[in-house]
Amino acid sequence: MAAAAGAAVWALAGPGHRERALAGLAAAWAASTASIAILVWLREGSFRTFLRGFGAGVALRASVLVALTLATWGEGWDAQAPVLGAYALGTLVLFTLEVRHLGPDKRR
């Protein structure tokens, strides 16, 4: 699904915006990878520990969104849209996969 999302962003974004869209997808992938690492590391703990790790992953994703927004703040919507749209789409797809494969019922 992430590859399909990347292909859609690549096809819909103009030639000048493709690099920005790829930066958004890369940021989503990096945040998701870090979140999964946190959950795998805390997998054997209690349910409360799992929820704290899950919350840390959500906070990480939100902080990356704020950082991307601030980094593109003065560039106008035409420059912000590919980065933030690709990040949001990539985060949605990767978060769905994360919950499906690393949810609390899959801990053990």
N, C-alpha and C positions, 0 to 999 in steps of 0.2 A: 504494500500500500504506500509506503514511503517513496518507493521508486515511481509509482504512478503519480503521486502528488508532485514529485520533482519534475516529471515529464510534463505535467499540466502547467506548472509554473513556467517551465522553460518555453513551452509553446505559446502561452498567453502573454508573457513578458516580451517587450520589445528588445531589440539587440542591445540597447544601452542599459537596460534594467536587468538583464539576465545575471550579471555578476552580483548585483545587489540581492536578487532572489536567492541565488546560491549561498550568499552570506547568511541570509535568514534561515535557510534550511540547515546550513552547517551549525548555526547557533542552536537550533532546535535539537539537532542530533547530539551536540556536545552536552546540552543540559539534560537530555534524556539519558545519555550514557552515564553521566554523573549520578543522576537519580537512581538508575538501576543499580549502580555500584553501591550506593548507600543501602538500598533495600536488600541486596544480596548479602551485604556485610551484616545487616541486622536481622536477617531472616530467621535465625534460630532463637531469637529472643522472644519475649512475651508479646502479646498482641498490642499492648501499650507501646512497647519499643518499636514495633512495626509501624504503628500509627505516627509516632514521632519521626521516623525515617520517611514515611510517606509525606508528612507535612513539610519536612525539610526539602524534599524533591519539588513539591508545589511552590514553596518559597523561592527555591532556586530558579524555577521557570519564570516566576513573576519578576524576580530581580533582573533576569536576562531581558525580559520584555521592557522593563523600565530603562535598562542600559541601552538597548537598541533604539528606543524612542528618544532618549536624550542625545544619543550619538547622531541621529538624523533630524533633530528638532528644527534647525534653521534652514533646512534644505527644501522645504515645501512638500506637499502631499505627493507630487509625482515621483519624488525621490524616496519618500517614506513608504509608500504603498507596497512596492515589491519586497522590501526587507521585512516589514511588519506582517504583510499578508503571508509570505512564505514561512515566517516563523510561526505564525498562528496555525497555519495549515499543517506544518510539520509537527508542531507540538501536539495538536489534536490527534493526528494519526499515531504518533509514537506513544503518547500517553494512553491511548486506547489499547495498544498492544501491551504496554507495560502492565496495566491493570488486569488485562486478560491472562497474562502469563506469570505475574508476580503478585497476584492478589492474596489477601490473607488466607484464603482457603487453599492456596498452593504452597504454603510456607514449608511444609514438611514432606 
